[in-house]
Every structure is written in C-alpha cells, then in structure tokens.
C-alpha cells in the first residue's frame, strides 16, 4: 500500500477509458438519453461493463470467438442506443440475430426487423438503433 485512495482520477481513469473505448459506451446527448455502443475490443475476447447514468445502469456483456460476435445490452428506460456490430478484419458479416430472430442476412435487413430505424452497413460495422430494454445481438462472420 503506497498511501492515498482509490477515489482519484489517476486511480479510476483507466475504468473510464475501458468503458468509453473498449466497450464503446459514450453519451451522444446529455444525461445518456441517447448513447453509443461502439466496441473496440482489440485483442480482448470478452468485456463486461456497467455504466451508471442518470437514467439507470447500462449493462453490457460482449464476447468474441472466431466467426461469432455477441453483444448483450440492457438499456435503461427512456434511452436510445446506437449500437455498432463490428466486422472482423478480412471478414464480412453473414447474418445478425437480435433476441433470437435473424434481422440481417447477406447485407440486407430481414422481415424480422421491427425497429423504428433500418440497420445500416458501413465498411467496418453494421449500425442498429434500439430503445430501452434487453437486447442480445449475435453476428456470424464468413
């Protein structure tokens, strides 16, 4: 023990960096009414994060195995999450399941997608917008 406390920026700063960059959780409007989930996992194979906000806790559990990316999100009431499902280098996303239903397949949304906003594919990810609730994304790469 070297003295001091753990309640200082130099002791807790790494947690902020891990939440905002590795897990990718950051506000896009005041009080986290809208927030992003843009994971940048690097060499990590799993991340669990709880981010306290004025609206409640954002809970995130991310895991990655070769060819499969999973993201479980609990989004507090009265919030909107902008979720990015990242592509692996040199691979494309073949399909995405959301809460057990296939909502993205071979580059297009399926009829199972019932969200207010259409998913959008970019070079490095597929964007989804979801409201409050529990969400389980599962992406399969080829």
C-alpha positions, -999 to +999 in steps of 0.1 A: +000+000+000+015+033-011-009+057+006-036+078-009-070+065-020-086+047-050-111+076-054-089+098-076-087+104-113-053+087-115-067+055-099-100+053-117-092+069-151-085+036-167-120+024-160-134+054-179-112+047-208-122+010-208-159+018-207-158+045-233-133+030-258-130-008-253-167-013-245-176+018-266-202+033-243-204+071-245-232+097-244-244+114-276-269+136-257-269+150-222-277+125-194-273+095-217-308+098-231-290+087-263-257+069-262-234+049-284-221+013-281-191+011-304-169-017-291-131-016-300-120-048-284-085-051-298-071-084-286-098-089-259-122-117-263-147-105-237-158-074-220-184-068-192-193-032-183-218-014-161-221+023-168-241+043-142-261+071-158-289+095-146-314+072-165-301+040-148-274+015-154-262+005-189-252-031-187-230-046-215-216-081-220-195-086-251-178-118-263-160-128-294-149-162-307-136-169-342-165-161-366-190-151-339-196-118-321-221-115-293-233-083-275-258-083-247-272-049-237-295-038-210-306-002-218-324+019-192-359+033-196-363+064-218-330+058-236-319+051-272-287+031-280-268+035-313-252+000-314-223-009-338-217-046-346-180-046-357-167-066-386-136-087-381-106-077-403-109-096-437-144-109-429-179-098-437-210-103-415-232-130-430-261-126-405-271-109-373-296-123-348-314-099-324-331-116-294-331-149-313-345-136-346-324-131-377-327-094-386-298-090-410-288-115-437-264-113-466-262-075-465-299-066-460-324-064-432-349-092-429-387-090-423-380-099-387-365-065-380-392-044-363-372-014-351-381+021-359-348+027-378-333+005-405-300-011-398-272+005-419-240-013-431-207+005-434-172-007-441-163-016-406-197-023-389-234-026-390-254+001-371-285-006-352-307+018-332-326+003-303-348+016-275-349+007-238-349-030-229-327-061-231-310-068-264-290-098-274-271-093-307-253-123-323-233-118-355-219-146-377-189-138-399-177-155-430 
